[in-house]
Amino acid sequence: MSKEKAKGLTEEEFNKLRSLNEGFVTAKNRVGDAALFYKRSVDVLDVTENNIRNYQEELVRKYGEVTIDATDGSFK
């Protein structure tokens, strides 16, 4: 079949193209979801780190510069 006479893709060609495109869109969406999850995870880490820093400052004001054993809370 020559290019001039063809009016479109065959059903097989169209189905393959559609399938490939759907796979691409699915993969692209997964990458976007992963990027969003990564950003949200980093945001949670930032907030948690800030909360730890603030609490450490509060403990320093209360107890002074001490070393705290993280397993039982005693001073070293």
N, CA, C and O atoms as a CHARMM CRD file, in Angstrom:
* protein
*
  304
    1    1 MET  N      0.85200  -1.17600   0.00000 PROA 1      0.00000
    2    1 MET  CA     0.00000   0.00000   0.00000 PROA 1      0.00000
    3    1 MET  C      0.89600   1.23700   0.00000 PROA 1      0.00000
    4    1 MET  O      1.77600   1.35000   0.85300 PROA 1      0.00000
    5    2 SER  N      0.69900   2.14000  -0.91000 PROA 2      0.00000
    6    2 SER  CA     1.53400   3.33900  -1.00300 PROA 2      0.00000
    7    2 SER  C      1.03400   4.39900  -0.03800 PROA 2      0.00000
    8    2 SER  O     -0.10700   4.35000   0.42200 PROA 2      0.00000
    9    3 LYS  N      1.90700   5.36600   0.26800 PROA 3      0.00000
   10    3 LYS  CA     1.55500   6.43900   1.19400 PROA 3      0.00000
   11    3 LYS  C      0.38200   7.27100   0.69400 PROA 3      0.00000
   12    3 LYS  O     -0.44600   7.71200   1.49000 PROA 3      0.00000
   13    4 GLU  N      0.30400   7.48700  -0.59100 PROA 4      0.00000
   14    4 GLU  CA    -0.75400   8.32900  -1.14700 PROA 4      0.00000
   15    4 GLU  C     -2.13600   7.70900  -0.98400 PROA 4      0.00000
   16    4 GLU  O     -3.11500   8.44000  -0.82800 PROA 4      0.00000
   17    5 LYS  N     -2.24400   6.40100  -1.01400 PROA 5      0.00000
   18    5 LYS  CA    -3.53900   5.73800  -0.98000 PROA 5      0.00000
   19    5 LYS  C     -3.99700   5.43400   0.45000 PROA 5      0.00000
   20    5 LYS  O     -5.18400   5.20100   0.67600 PROA 5      0.00000
   21    6 ALA  N     -3.07300   5.43300   1.41800 PROA 6      0.00000
   22    6 ALA  CA    -3.43500   5.10100   2.79400 PROA 6      0.00000
   23    6 ALA  C     -4.23200   6.24300   3.41300 PROA 6      0.00000
   24    6 ALA  O     -3.87900   7.41200   3.25700 PROA 6      0.00000
   25    7 LYS  N     -5.30400   5.90100   4.11200 PROA 7      0.00000
   26    7 LYS  CA    -6.13800   6.90900   4.78000 PROA 7      0.00000
   27    7 LYS  C     -5.91800   6.90900   6.28400 PROA 7      0.00000
   28    7 LYS  O     -6.51900   7.71500   6.99400 PROA 7      0.00000
   29    8 GLY  N     -5.08900   6.04300   6.77000 PROA 8      0.00000
   30    8 GLY  CA    -4.80400   5.96300   8.19900 PROA 8      0.00000
   31    8 GLY  C     -4.03700   4.69600   8.50300 PROA 8      0.00000
   32    8 GLY  O     -3.70800   3.91200   7.61200 PROA 8      0.00000
   33    9 LEU  N     -3.76400   4.51500   9.76800 PROA 9      0.00000
   34    9 LEU  CA    -3.04500   3.33300  10.22300 PROA 9      0.00000
   35    9 LEU  C     -3.94700   2.11900  10.13400 PROA 9      0.00000
   36    9 LEU  O     -5.17300   2.22200  10.18300 PROA 9      0.00000
   37   10 THR  N     -3.31800   0.98400  10.00400 PROA 10     0.00000
   38   10 THR  CA    -4.09100  -0.24400  10.11300 PROA 10     0.00000
   39   10 THR  C     -4.52500  -0.38100  11.56500 PROA 10     0.00000
   40   10 THR  O     -3.98200   0.28500  12.44600 PROA 10     0.00000
   41   11 GLU  N     -5.48900  -1.23400  11.81000 PROA 11     0.00000
   42   11 GLU  CA    -5.95900  -1.44200  13.18100 PROA 11     0.00000
   43   11 GLU  C     -4.81800  -1.93900  14.06100 PROA 11     0.00000
   44   11 GLU  O     -4.68700  -1.51300  15.20900 PROA 11     0.00000
   45   12 GLU  N     -3.99600  -2.83400  13.53200 PROA 12     0.00000
   46   12 GLU  CA    -2.86400  -3.36900  14.28000 PROA 12     0.00000
   47   12 GLU  C     -1.85600  -2.26500  14.60500 PROA 12     0.00000
   48   12 GLU  O     -1.36700  -2.18900  15.73300 PROA 12     0.00000
   49   13 GLU  N     -1.54300  -1.41600  13.63400 PROA 13     0.00000
   50   13 GLU  CA    -0.60000  -0.31200  13.85400 PROA 13     0.00000
   51   13 GLU  C     -1.15800   0.67500  14.87900 PROA 13     0.00000
   52   13 GLU  O     -0.44400   1.13500  15.77000 PROA 13     0.00000
   53   14 PHE  N     -2.43500   0.98700  14.73700 PROA 14     0.00000
   54   14 PHE  CA    -3.06900   1.93800  15.66400 PROA 14     0.00000
   55   14 PHE  C     -3.07600   1.37300  17.08500 PROA 14     0.00000
   56   14 PHE  O     -2.76500   2.09300  18.03300 PROA 14     0.00000
   57   15 ASN  N     -3.42300   0.10200  17.24300 PROA 15     0.00000
   58   15 ASN  CA    -3.45300  -0.52100  18.56800 PROA 15     0.00000
   59   15 ASN  C     -2.07300  -0.54000  19.20400 PROA 15     0.00000
   60   15 ASN  O     -1.93400  -0.30500  20.40500 PROA 15     0.00000
   61   16 LYS  N     -1.04500  -0.82200  18.39500 PROA 16     0.00000
   62   16 LYS  CA     0.32000  -0.82300  18.92400 PROA 16     0.00000
   63   16 LYS  C      0.73300   0.58100  19.34400 PROA 16     0.00000
   64   16 LYS  O      1.31300   0.76100  20.41500 PROA 16     0.00000
   65   17 LEU  N      0.44100   1.57600  18.51300 PROA 17     0.00000
   66   17 LEU  CA     0.77300   2.96400  18.84500 PROA 17     0.00000
   67   17 LEU  C      0.05200   3.40500  20.10600 PROA 17     0.00000
   68   17 LEU  O      0.65200   4.03600  20.97600 PROA 17     0.00000
   69   18 ARG  N     -1.22400   3.07900  20.21400 PROA 18     0.00000
   70   18 ARG  CA    -2.01100   3.45000  21.39100 PROA 18     0.00000
   71   18 ARG  C     -1.45100   2.77400  22.63700 PROA 18     0.00000
   72   18 ARG  O     -1.34000   3.40400  23.68900 PROA 18     0.00000
   73   19 SER  N     -1.10000   1.50500  22.52700 PROA 19     0.00000
   74   19 SER  CA    -0.54600   0.77600  23.65800 PROA 19     0.00000
   75   19 SER  C      0.78500   1.37500  24.11800 PROA 19     0.00000
   76   19 SER  O      1.01900   1.54600  25.31500 PROA 19     0.00000
   77   20 LEU  N      1.64700   1.68800  23.15800 PROA 20     0.00000
   78   20 LEU  CA     2.92900   2.31000  23.49800 PROA 20     0.00000
   79   20 LEU  C      2.72100   3.66500  24.16600 PROA 20     0.00000
   80   20 LEU  O      3.40000   3.98700  25.14100 PROA 20     0.00000
   81   21 ASN  N      1.80000   4.44700  23.65500 PROA 21     0.00000
   82   21 ASN  CA     1.51600   5.76100  24.22100 PROA 21     0.00000
   83   21 ASN  C      0.96000   5.64100  25.63600 PROA 21     0.00000
   84   21 ASN  O      1.34400   6.40300  26.52300 PROA 21     0.00000
   85   22 GLU  N      0.05900   4.68800  25.84800 PROA 22     0.00000
   86   22 GLU  CA    -0.49700   4.48400  27.19000 PROA 22     0.00000
   87   22 GLU  C      0.59500   4.08200  28.17100 PROA 22     0.00000
   88   22 GLU  O      0.60000   4.53600  29.31500 PROA 22     0.00000
   89   23 GLY  N      1.52500   3.23000  27.73000 PROA 23     0.00000
   90   23 GLY  CA     2.64800   2.84600  28.58500 PROA 23     0.00000
   91   23 GLY  C      3.52300   4.03400  28.93900 PROA 23     0.00000
   92   23 GLY  O      3.99300   4.15200  30.07000 PROA 23     0.00000
   93   24 PHE  N      3.74300   4.91800  27.96700 PROA 24     0.00000
   94   24 PHE  CA     4.54000   6.11400  28.20400 PROA 24     0.00000
   95   24 PHE  C      3.85400   7.02900  29.22000 PROA 24     0.00000
   96   24 PHE  O      4.49200   7.52100  30.15100 PROA 24     0.00000
   97   25 VAL  N      2.56100   7.25100  29.03600 PROA 25     0.00000
   98   25 VAL  CA     1.81400   8.13100  29.94100 PROA 25     0.00000
   99   25 VAL  C      1.80800   7.55400  31.35700 PROA 25     0.00000
  100   25 VAL  O      1.96400   8.29100  32.33100 PROA 25     0.00000
  101   26 THR  N      1.63100   6.25200  31.46900 PROA 26     0.00000
  102   26 THR  CA     1.64600   5.60900  32.78200 PROA 26     0.00000
  103   26 THR  C      3.00300   5.78400  33.45800 PROA 26     0.00000
  104   26 THR  O      3.07200   6.13400  34.63700 PROA 26     0.00000
  105   27 ALA  N      4.07600   5.54300  32.71800 PROA 27     0.00000
  106   27 ALA  CA     5.41900   5.69400  33.28300 PROA 27     0.00000
  107   27 ALA  C      5.68200   7.14400  33.67800 PROA 27     0.00000
  108   27 ALA  O      6.27400   7.40700  34.72500 PROA 27     0.00000
  109   28 LYS  N      5.24500   8.07900  32.84400 PROA 28     0.00000
  110   28 LYS  CA     5.43700   9.49900  33.14300 PROA 28     0.00000
  111   28 LYS  C      4.68800   9.88300  34.41800 PROA 28     0.00000
  112   28 LYS  O      5.21100  10.63800  35.23800 PROA 28     0.00000
  113   29 ASN  N      3.48200   9.37500  34.58800 PROA 29     0.00000
  114   29 ASN  CA     2.71300   9.66400  35.80100 PROA 29     0.00000
  115   29 ASN  C      3.38000   9.08100  37.03600 PROA 29     0.00000
  116   29 ASN  O      3.37200   9.69800  38.10200 PROA 29     0.00000
  117   30 ARG  N      3.96000   7.88900  36.89200 PROA 30     0.00000
  118   30 ARG  CA     4.65900   7.28400  38.03100 PROA 30     0.00000
  119   30 ARG  C      5.87700   8.10800  38.43400 PROA 30     0.00000
  120   30 ARG  O      6.16600   8.25800  39.62100 PROA 30     0.00000
  121   31 VAL  N      6.58300   8.63600  37.45100 PROA 31     0.00000
  122   31 VAL  CA     7.73200   9.49200  37.75300 PROA 31     0.00000
  123   31 VAL  C      7.25700  10.74200  38.49600 PROA 31     0.00000
  124   31 VAL  O      7.87900  11.16100  39.47300 PROA 31     0.00000
  125   32 GLY  N      6.16600  11.32900  38.03800 PROA 32     0.00000
  126   32 GLY  CA     5.61600  12.50600  38.71500 PROA 32     0.00000
  127   32 GLY  C      5.19500  12.19300  40.13500 PROA 32     0.00000
  128   32 GLY  O      5.46500  12.96900  41.05100 PROA 32     0.00000
  129   33 ASP  N      4.53100  11.05200  40.32600 PROA 33     0.00000
  130   33 ASP  CA     4.12200  10.64400  41.67000 PROA 33     0.00000
  131   33 ASP  C      5.33800  10.43800  42.57200 PROA 33     0.00000
  132   33 ASP  O      5.32700  10.82600  43.74000 PROA 33     0.00000
  133   34 ALA  N      6.38300   9.82500  42.01900 PROA 34     0.00000
  134   34 ALA  CA     7.60000   9.58300  42.80000 PROA 34     0.00000
  135   34 ALA  C      8.26700  10.90000  43.19400 PROA 34     0.00000
  136   34 ALA  O      8.75500  11.04700  44.31400 PROA 34     0.00000
  137   35 ALA  N      8.28200  11.84600  42.26900 PROA 35     0.00000
  138   35 ALA  CA     8.88500  13.15500  42.56200 PROA 35     0.00000
  139   35 ALA  C      8.09500  13.87100  43.65400 PROA 35     0.00000
  140   35 ALA  O      8.68000  14.49000  44.54200 PROA 35     0.00000
  141   36 LEU  N      6.77800  13.78700  43.58900 PROA 36     0.00000
  142   36 LEU  CA     5.94000  14.42300  44.60400 PROA 36     0.00000
  143   36 LEU  C      6.14500  13.75500  45.96000 PROA 36     0.00000
  144   36 LEU  O      6.25300  14.43600  46.97900 PROA 36     0.00000
  145   37 PHE  N      6.20000  12.42600  45.97500 PROA 37     0.00000
  146   37 PHE  CA     6.44600  11.69400  47.21600 PROA 37     0.00000
  147   37 PHE  C      7.79600  12.07800  47.81000 PROA 37     0.00000
  148   37 PHE  O      7.91500  12.27400  49.02000 PROA 37     0.00000
  149   38 TYR  N      8.82000  12.18700  46.94900 PROA 38     0.00000
  150   38 TYR  CA    10.15700  12.58200  47.39300 PROA 38     0.00000
  151   38 TYR  C     10.12300  13.96300  48.04300 PROA 38     0.00000
  152   38 TYR  O     10.67400  14.15800  49.12600 PROA 38     0.00000
  153   39 LYS  N      9.47400  14.91900  47.37700 PROA 39     0.00000
  154   39 LYS  CA     9.41500  16.27500  47.91500 PROA 39     0.00000
  155   39 LYS  C      8.68800  16.30500  49.26000 PROA 39     0.00000
  156   39 LYS  O      9.13500  16.96000  50.20200 PROA 39     0.00000
  157   40 ARG  N      7.57000  15.59300  49.33800 PROA 40     0.00000
  158   40 ARG  CA     6.83300  15.56400  50.60200 PROA 40     0.00000
  159   40 ARG  C      7.65900  14.91100  51.70300 PROA 40     0.00000
  160   40 ARG  O      7.60800  15.34600  52.85400 PROA 40     0.00000
  161   41 SER  N      8.41000  13.88500  51.37000 PROA 41     0.00000
  162   41 SER  CA     9.26800  13.22100  52.35100 PROA 41     0.00000
  163   41 SER  C     10.36400  14.15700  52.84000 PROA 41     0.00000
  164   41 SER  O     10.66400  14.19300  54.03400 PROA 41     0.00000
  165   42 VAL  N     10.95800  14.90600  51.93600 PROA 42     0.00000
  166   42 VAL  CA    11.98100  15.88000  52.31000 PROA 42     0.00000
  167   42 VAL  C     11.37100  16.96200  53.19300 PROA 42     0.00000
  168   42 VAL  O     11.99700  17.39400  54.16100 PROA 42     0.00000
  169   43 ASP  N     10.15700  17.40600  52.87100 PROA 43     0.00000
  170   43 ASP  CA     9.47500  18.40300  53.70000 PROA 43     0.00000
  171   43 ASP  C      9.25600  17.87600  55.12200 PROA 43     0.00000
  172   43 ASP  O      9.45300  18.60600  56.09300 PROA 43     0.00000
  173   44 VAL  N      8.85300  16.61600  55.24000 PROA 44     0.00000
  174   44 VAL  CA     8.65800  16.00700  56.56400 PROA 44     0.00000
  175   44 VAL  C      9.98200  15.95900  57.31700 PROA 44     0.00000
  176   44 VAL  O     10.02900  16.25200  58.51200 PROA 44     0.00000
  177   45 LEU  N     11.05600  15.59200  56.62600 PROA 45     0.00000
  178   45 LEU  CA    12.37300  15.58200  57.27100 PROA 45     0.00000
  179   45 LEU  C     12.76200  16.96900  57.76000 PROA 45     0.00000
  180   45 LEU  O     13.27900  17.11600  58.86700 PROA 45     0.00000
  181   46 ASP  N     12.51500  17.98600  56.94000 PROA 46     0.00000
  182   46 ASP  CA    12.84800  19.35800  57.33200 PROA 46     0.00000
  183   46 ASP  C     12.08300  19.77700  58.58000 PROA 46     0.00000
  184   46 ASP  O     12.66200  20.36600  59.49200 PROA 46     0.00000
  185   47 VAL  N     10.80000  19.48300  58.62900 PROA 47     0.00000
  186   47 VAL  CA     9.98000  19.85000  59.78500 PROA 47     0.00000
  187   47 VAL  C     10.45200  19.09700  61.02100 PROA 47     0.00000
  188   47 VAL  O     10.57200  19.67800  62.10000 PROA 47     0.00000
  189   48 THR  N     10.71800  17.80600  60.86300 PROA 48     0.00000
  190   48 THR  CA    11.17200  16.99600  61.99600 PROA 48     0.00000
  191   48 THR  C     12.52500  17.48200  62.50800 PROA 48     0.00000
  192   48 THR  O     12.74200  17.57000  63.71600 PROA 48     0.00000
  193   49 GLU  N     13.42600  17.79400  61.58900 PROA 49     0.00000
  194   49 GLU  CA    14.73100  18.31000  61.98800 PROA 49     0.00000
  195   49 GLU  C     14.59100  19.62600  62.74800 PROA 49     0.00000
  196   49 GLU  O     15.28900  19.84600  63.73800 PROA 49     0.00000
  197   50 ASN  N     13.71100  20.48600  62.30100 PROA 50     0.00000
  198   50 ASN  CA    13.47100  21.76400  62.96900 PROA 50     0.00000
  199   50 ASN  C     12.87500  21.53100  64.36100 PROA 50     0.00000
  200   50 ASN  O     13.25300  22.20100  65.32200 PROA 50     0.00000
  201   51 ASN  N     11.94300  20.58000  64.46400 PROA 51     0.00000
  202   51 ASN  CA    11.35400  20.27600  65.76900 PROA 51     0.00000
  203   51 ASN  C     12.40300  19.73600  66.73700 PROA 51     0.00000
  204   51 ASN  O     12.40100  20.09000  67.91600 PROA 51     0.00000
  205   52 ILE  N     13.29000  18.88800  66.24600 PROA 52     0.00000
  206   52 ILE  CA    14.36800  18.34800  67.09000 PROA 52     0.00000
  207   52 ILE  C     15.28100  19.47600  67.55500 PROA 52     0.00000
  208   52 ILE  O     15.62900  19.56200  68.73300 PROA 52     0.00000
  209   53 ARG  N     15.66300  20.33900  66.61700 PROA 53     0.00000
  210   53 ARG  CA    16.54400  21.45800  66.95800 PROA 53     0.00000
  211   53 ARG  C     15.90200  22.35300  68.02700 PROA 53     0.00000
  212   53 ARG  O     16.56500  22.75100  68.98500 PROA 53     0.00000
  213   54 ASN  N     14.62400  22.66400  67.86200 PROA 54     0.00000
  214   54 ASN  CA    13.93200  23.51400  68.83800 PROA 54     0.00000
  215   54 ASN  C     13.85800  22.84800  70.20800 PROA 54     0.00000
  216   54 ASN  O     14.04700  23.49700  71.23700 PROA 54     0.00000
  217   55 TYR  N     13.58200  21.54700  70.21000 PROA 55     0.00000
  218   55 TYR  CA    13.48900  20.83800  71.48300 PROA 55     0.00000
  219   55 TYR  C     14.85800  20.73900  72.15800 PROA 55     0.00000
  220   55 TYR  O     14.95700  20.85900  73.37900 PROA 55     0.00000
  221   56 GLN  N     15.90500  20.52100  71.37300 PROA 56     0.00000
  222   56 GLN  CA    17.25100  20.49400  71.94000 PROA 56     0.00000
  223   56 GLN  C     17.58800  21.83200  72.58100 PROA 56     0.00000
  224   56 GLN  O     18.17700  21.87400  73.66100 PROA 56     0.00000
  225   57 GLU  N     17.21900  22.92100  71.92500 PROA 57     0.00000
  226   57 GLU  CA    17.46900  24.25500  72.49500 PROA 57     0.00000
  227   57 GLU  C     16.70400  24.43000  73.80400 PROA 57     0.00000
  228   57 GLU  O     17.21500  25.02000  74.75600 PROA 57     0.00000
  229   58 GLU  N     15.47700  23.91200  73.84500 PROA 58     0.00000
  230   58 GLU  CA    14.68300  23.98200  75.07300 PROA 58     0.00000
  231   58 GLU  C     15.34800  23.19100  76.19500 PROA 58     0.00000
  232   58 GLU  O     15.38900  23.64500  77.33900 PROA 58     0.00000
  233   59 LEU  N     15.86700  22.01300  75.86900 PROA 59     0.00000
  234   59 LEU  CA    16.54200  21.19300  76.87600 PROA 59     0.00000
  235   59 LEU  C     17.83500  21.84300  77.34700 PROA 59     0.00000
  236   59 LEU  O     18.17500  21.75000  78.52700 PROA 59     0.00000
  237   60 VAL  N     18.55500  22.49500  76.45200 PROA 60     0.00000
  238   60 VAL  CA    19.79000  23.19700  76.84400 PROA 60     0.00000
  239   60 VAL  C     19.45100  24.33100  77.80900 PROA 60     0.00000
  240   60 VAL  O     20.16100  24.53800  78.79400 PROA 60     0.00000
  241   61 ARG  N     18.38300  25.06000  77.53800 PROA 61     0.00000
  242   61 ARG  CA    17.97900  26.14400  78.45300 PROA 61     0.00000
  243   61 ARG  C     17.62600  25.57700  79.83100 PROA 61     0.00000
  244   61 ARG  O     17.89900  26.21200  80.85000 PROA 61     0.00000
  245   62 LYS  N     17.02700  24.39500  79.86700 PROA 62     0.00000
  246   62 LYS  CA    16.59500  23.81200  81.14100 PROA 62     0.00000
  247   62 LYS  C     17.74400  23.13500  81.87800 PROA 62     0.00000
  248   62 LYS  O     17.87100  23.29900  83.09100 PROA 62     0.00000
  249   63 TYR  N     18.60100  22.36200  81.15900 PROA 63     0.00000
  250   63 TYR  CA    19.62400  21.54600  81.81300 PROA 63     0.00000
  251   63 TYR  C     21.04600  22.00800  81.54600 PROA 63     0.00000
  252   63 TYR  O     21.98400  21.48900  82.15100 PROA 63     0.00000
  253   64 GLY  N     21.22200  22.96900  80.65600 PROA 64     0.00000
  254   64 GLY  CA    22.56100  23.39800  80.29500 PROA 64     0.00000
  255   64 GLY  C     23.13300  22.46700  79.23300 PROA 64     0.00000
  256   64 GLY  O     22.43700  21.59700  78.70900 PROA 64     0.00000
  257   65 GLU  N     24.40500  22.66300  78.92800 PROA 65     0.00000
  258   65 GLU  CA    25.08900  21.84700  77.90800 PROA 65     0.00000
  259   65 GLU  C     25.45000  20.49400  78.51300 PROA 65     0.00000
  260   65 GLU  O     26.51000  20.34700  79.12100 PROA 65     0.00000
  261   66 VAL  N     24.58200  19.51800  78.34800 PROA 66     0.00000
  262   66 VAL  CA    24.83500  18.16600  78.84100 PROA 66     0.00000
  263   66 VAL  C     24.71300  17.20100  77.66200 PROA 66     0.00000
  264   66 VAL  O     24.11900  17.50800  76.62800 PROA 66     0.00000
  265   67 THR  N     25.29500  16.03200  77.86300 PROA 67     0.00000
  266   67 THR  CA    25.14000  14.97200  76.86600 PROA 67     0.00000
  267   67 THR  C     24.06700  14.03200  77.38800 PROA 67     0.00000
  268   67 THR  O     24.13700  13.55900  78.52200 PROA 67     0.00000
  269   68 ILE  N     23.07000  13.76600  76.54600 PROA 68     0.00000
  270   68 ILE  CA    21.94000  12.92800  76.95300 PROA 68     0.00000
  271   68 ILE  C     22.05000  11.58100  76.25900 PROA 68     0.00000
  272   68 ILE  O     22.24000  11.50500  75.04500 PROA 68     0.00000
  273   69 ASP  N     21.92800  10.51500  77.05200 PROA 69     0.00000
  274   69 ASP  CA    21.91700   9.15800  76.49400 PROA 69     0.00000
  275   69 ASP  C     20.55400   8.95400  75.83300 PROA 69     0.00000
  276   69 ASP  O     19.52500   8.99900  76.50700 PROA 69     0.00000
  277   70 ALA  N     20.54400   8.73000  74.52300 PROA 70     0.00000
  278   70 ALA  CA    19.28900   8.60400  73.77000 PROA 70     0.00000
  279   70 ALA  C     18.53700   7.32100  74.08100 PROA 70     0.00000
  280   70 ALA  O     17.35900   7.19600  73.74500 PROA 70     0.00000
  281   71 THR  N     19.20900   6.35500  74.72600 PROA 71     0.00000
  282   71 THR  CA    18.52200   5.09500  75.01800 PROA 71     0.00000
  283   71 THR  C     17.70700   5.14500  76.29900 PROA 71     0.00000
  284   71 THR  O     16.70800   4.43800  76.42700 PROA 71     0.00000
  285   72 ASP  N     18.13400   5.99400  77.26900 PROA 72     0.00000
  286   72 ASP  CA    17.38000   6.02200  78.53000 PROA 72     0.00000
  287   72 ASP  C     17.15500   7.43900  79.07500 PROA 72     0.00000
  288   72 ASP  O     16.49800   7.59200  80.10500 PROA 72     0.00000
  289   73 GLY  N     17.67500   8.46600  78.41900 PROA 73     0.00000
  290   73 GLY  CA    17.42900   9.84000  78.84100 PROA 73     0.00000
  291   73 GLY  C     18.32700  10.33500  79.95000 PROA 73     0.00000
  292   73 GLY  O     18.17900  11.47300  80.39400 PROA 73     0.00000
  293   74 SER  N     19.26000   9.51000  80.41300 PROA 74     0.00000
  294   74 SER  CA    20.15200   9.93800  81.50000 PROA 74     0.00000
  295   74 SER  C     21.24100  10.83500  80.94100 PROA 74     0.00000
  296   74 SER  O     21.53700  10.82200  79.74600 PROA 74     0.00000
  297   75 PHE  N     21.83100  11.62000  81.84300 PROA 75     0.00000
  298   75 PHE  CA    22.94700  12.48200  81.46100 PROA 75     0.00000
  299   75 PHE  C     24.23100  11.69000  81.53600 PROA 75     0.00000
  300   75 PHE  O     24.40800  10.84700  82.41600 PROA 75     0.00000
  301   76 LYS  N     25.11500  11.96500  80.61500 PROA 76     0.00000
  302   76 LYS  CA    26.42800  11.29600  80.62800 PROA 76     0.00000
  303   76 LYS  C     27.44700  12.21200  81.22600 PROA 76     0.00000
  304   76 LYS  O     28.61800  11.84800  81.33300 PROA 76     0.00000
